[in-house]
Amino acid sequence: MGFYSDDIEDKIKNDNDIAENKYQLAELHKVKKEFEKLIKDYNPNLLN
């Protein structure tokens, strides 16, 4: 057992995992927007 009880360690890990997932989702959203802009600039028909 670490410094915290196992339940608290699990909660911290879960909270960190959630934060990491939200960060990755935000990054993916940015990439998606960049691709959509590129597609719109070069071939708008692909977005239909």
SULDASUL-V522903 format. One line per field, one symbol per residue. ss: DSSP state (2 for helix, 1 for strand, 0 for the rest). A space follows every 10 residues. Layout:
ss = ???
//
This chain:
ss = 0000022222 2222222222 2222222222 2222222222 22022220
//
